[in-house]
Structures are given as structure tokens and as C-alpha cells.
């Protein structure tokens, strides 16, 4: 676990037991693939614009290696907010702030990198 994707060379030597000086070196090349990652679109319940509030995390329905995302294992990069009163927090929740909210129905986008 926790091995970055890439190609790794692992050297080794084999020697004959009867003649220990009779040896040969070689290497095994191990290719490690990146875990598959899937960010899914989110449509949280509506938030009252007068009162404001927060959504659940956009990471809640995403997957890393076929399992639910563990926030510490991904880097969440918020996209451009559709409105100055809507912000994405580091934990993936989106906060609607009533004091700065302008009329908007745009979608907030984000990218998730592994």
C-alpha cells in the first residue's frame, strides 16, 4: 500500500549453492498502476437562500480504488465559485452565505486528484 504509480526496478542475484562464486545478476521491473479515481456529480438538497447553510461533502459519493474516498487520501481543488456567497470548504462541503448571496442557479465544480 501507499506506493506511487510508476515503474520500479528491483535488482537481485542468484548463485549456485555448489559453486557460490557462480552467480548472475538480473532485475525485475515492477509496474505499479495508479488507483482508479471517480468523482461523481452531486445534487445536494436545496438550501434556503435567506438563511444560508452548508451541503454534505462533495466527496461523499466519490471513489478511490473502488471504495469511498477517504478525504486525507485525495486533494480537493475547488473550481470557480458561481457566486461570491457560495464557497467550497476544505472538507468538500459547500457553504451558502446569506449576507453575500446574489441570485444564482449555477453549479459549483471541483476536481479531485489522487
NORNORNOR-V445510 format. One line per field, one symbol per residue. psi: psi as a letter, one per 30 degrees, with the letter a starting at -180 (. if undefined). Layout:
# NORNORNOR-V445510
psi=???
This chain:
# NORNORNOR-V445510
psi=lgklkakkkjllkkkkeeiffjlkkakkjkkklkkkkjkklkillkkjfefaalllkffeglkkhglkkjeffljkjkakkfkfgkkklfgflkkjjefgklkkglkkllkkk.
